[in-house]
Amino acid sequence: MGCTDPCHGMEVYKLRDSLGPTIPADRRAHCSVFDITRGQEIVQYLKRGDTEQETRCSFQCIRDETNVLSRKQQNVMNQIKETKMAQEALWKCKVAEGKAERDVLKMERDALKTERDVIKTELDMIKTERDGLLAKIARLKRTLMLIVTNMLM
């Protein structure tokens, strides 16, 4: 499978030691260099072309593999990934704290509802007792009125 990148003029060099002596000085100024470590060899990819092509193409092709970032781009991507993971961990922590707080509030709410139900039951018992006493008072008043009217007659 060939390179699908729109960049033209890719050349591959396999170096064993340093990069400097292998690349002529006049070509270094016109090429963007990306190094990838593979075992004991360093594979260097050079891209020749004008600056418009270089700004347009941010990735370099590696034969049958996908696009590869430069070390600087890899470091930036790793930092972004680490920051994202740290933010996700922080949010997961905050979500867990929120859920724990919500559960505590639910338990407190349930306890208050139970207490409210007990108070309502006691209130209903008191109202029933009051109604019974009011009915008894009304009967006693009638009885007293009958007795008083019978005495006066």
Residue, then its C-alpha position, 0 to 999 in steps of 0.5 A: m500500500g502506497c502513501t496516500d498523503p498529498c505530500h510529494g518527494m518522500e525519501v527514506y534513510k536508515l541510519r545507525d549512529s547520528l543524523g548529522p553526517t548522513i544528511p548533506a547540509d544543503r538538503r537539511a535546510h529544505c527538509s522537515v525531519f521526523d525521527i522514529t526509533r525502531g529497534q536499533e535503527i533510526v528511520q528518518y523521513l525527509k520531505r522535500g518541497d516548498t513551504e506551502q506543501e510543508t505547512r499543508c502536510s502536518f503528518q509524514c507517511i511511513r510506508d504501509e503504516t498510518n501517519v506519524l507525528s514528530r516527537k514534539q507533536q507526540n509530546v503535545m498529544n501525550q500532554i493533552k491526553e494526560t490532562k484529559m485523563a486528569q480532568e476525567a479523574l477529577w470529574k469522576c471524583k466529583v461525580a462520586e462525591g455528588k452521588a454520595e452526598r445525594d444518597v445521604l440527603k435521600m436517607e435524611r429525607d426518608a428519615l424525615k418522611t418517616e418522622r412526619d408520618v409518625i407525627k401525622t398518625e399521632l395527630d390523627m389519634i389526638k383528633t379522634e380523641r378530641d372528637g370523641l371528647l367533644a361528642k361526650i361533652a355534647r351528650l353531657k350538655r344535653t343530659l344536663m339541660l334535660i335534668v335542669t328542665n325537669m327540675l324546673m318543671 
